[in-house]
Every structure is written in C-alpha cells, then in structure tokens.
C-alpha cells in the first residue's frame, strides 16, 4: 500500500525552501507540492482574498490524500492558518510564522529585524507573535517589493538583487539589529546574498528547518510516519500557473531536472480571514 503524501503549498516557489528541508529530514516520505503561481505574490492581496486562496489550496491537497498539510507561506499562515484549522479540525495542518522567538532569545543588542511581505507584517497574528515573544526587544520590520518575483524567475544573485537588498536592509542595519528573521519562504533561496548584505555581525534565521522538525513531530505523534523504504520517495509538483515556469524553478532552485510537473486548478470560494483570538 502506497503511503499517503505530505502536502505543501505556497503562492509560488518559495515553499520549496521548506520542501527541501522536509525531504532531507524525512527521505522516506512522499510529497505533493502545489505552487499557486496564477496568484503569486500573495503579500499585496487583501486578507479576504488570501484566505480564500489558502482554503482552496488546502482543500485541493486534502482531496489528493495528503496526510498532513504544510502552509509553506508566511502570508497565508498569518492570514488564514486559524480558519483553515477550524475548517478541517481533524486534519494535521502545519503553518509558518516568523522566527521572532529564537531571534529575541539570541539577540545581544536587543534589536532584531524581520523581512516579510506586507500581508505578513500587517496581520494580527504577527503582532500577537511580537507581543508574546519579544518583550523588551525592539522588532524592526522591512519588506522588499520585487524580491519574490526575482526568486520566482529563479534569479538568486546579481547587481539588481544586491541593490534591492541594500535598500531594504539599510533601515534595519541602521537600527542596530544583530538578528534577521526571514519571514517569507522565498527569501532563504537568497541567503548568500542576504548574508553578504548584512555582514558577519548579523545572524540570519531561516525557519524552514524548524518547520520540518515540527512536521516530523506531528506525524510521529499521529503514528503516520512512513516506514523506511529501500526505494527513494516519490515527489509530485503541481502549479496553477505555467508548467514550464515551475519546471525551470525546480532546476534553478533545487537542481531537480526531469521532475514531474502538472497543472492544477483551484475551486476558490469566499473564506473568512483570521481574526484576533
């Protein structure tokens, strides 16, 4: 009997930074990845639209038989994680959140930075996160319009990207941060360029490894971990956009050549955005 897959989705290819950590940590697990490239980026969209897209993607993955769904998008998680869990109370749902807690614990200067999309930074969930874990710590935020689009095209280095990062990070560096949280799953693909821009005195935090460990814990607790297999696990990739675009991104971002990519269509209905608890 073929084990059920882990399902992941993002507005585009950013969630592949989470996918690779899960694939490395849990090599026996099948996965199914959905890139909603017809609607990328989510960040500038209204919360109600983000929530509707997130519910549609979660429903699609569950229909494919996913035993656990990872909302591998900070914006979608910030806006709609709670409402998705309410809609499917029996499902295993893992979301993203900016790593404010470890950044606040590790800071020496008392000032940390968070790079994220407007959809994440303006969400009530992010503000509650700061209130819970950043007591006595200054949290400085920045968003970088255009950065997601560069990653979507598979471009991870170059003078244009370096200049964009310098502009976005300058206010955070001027504030004296010594921890930088990557609050968008697209950004870890730019880690070398980001680290070069902030210098060795700033620790850059990618939350993807912690999310992979949480997936492992949730599956283990539910006794749903796949048994060790002699054959490599199968991975399926779907997109609501152009198949060729996702195939190119898989090659450029992950070095995956010949991966199976198929088209997908979402049934989008109105969904409530998350409201403060």
Secondary structure, DSSP 8 states (H G I E B T S, - for coil): -----EEEEESSSTTHHHHHHHHHH-TT--EEEEE-TTS---TTS-HHHHHHHHHHHHHHHHHTT-SEEEE--HHHHHHHHHHHHHHTTTS-EE-----HHHHHHH-SSSEEEEE--HHHHTSHHHHHHHHHH-TT-EEEEE--TTHHHHHHTT---SHHHHHHHHHHHHHHHHTT-SEEEE-STTGGGGHHHHHHHH-TTSEEEETHHHHHHHHHHHHHHTT------SS---EEEEESS-HHHHHHHIIIII---S--EEE--------------
